[in-house]
Amino acid sequence: MGKSIANLYQYAEISKAANKRFLDSMQNIISVQSIEMEINDVWSPDVFRLFEEISDEKYLICGFTNQNIQNSLNKGNPD
């Protein structure tokens, strides 16, 4: 296979196959549960709520302000 732009598709296919083999070989090294446990030990439920809120698709076009986030997070909290 030559190094021309016409062969980019073949290079992409080979790279994709290599990445897939690598990811398939790595999937059983660390269990998902241990990763979840580590994350839960570090971050509180409030931090998860914050990340869920700021990753909401309603903020994709216009973004969000501190006030938007506070209002959304405090909707369910009567405190």
Secondary structure, DSSP 8 states (H G I E B T S, - for coil): --SSGGGHHHHHHHHHHHHHHHHHHHTTTS-HHHHHHHHHHHS-HHHHHHHHHHT-GGGTTT---HHHHHHHHHSS---
